[in-house]
């Protein structure tokens, strides 16, 4: 299929220079990389990569309500309930 559509994007010049170097290592231009991204997006019917951070990359400060939810599990007398405290609190406060 002939390429006849154009796109214009605004990007930070520093980021552009950095990714040009990255894609050059693969013999690609930014245009080539964007085309790969678009074709793969179509192939998977969505973003071609996972946006969820891995457990090791996740370091989110606790909100005050989440701290309150976890506080009840910190009592030594409640050790039996401590197992899975984070999961229990996260389920209760989903979306925080």
Helices and strands as residue ranges (DSSP letters): H 13-24, H 30-44, H 64-71, G 76-78, H 79-82, H 85-92
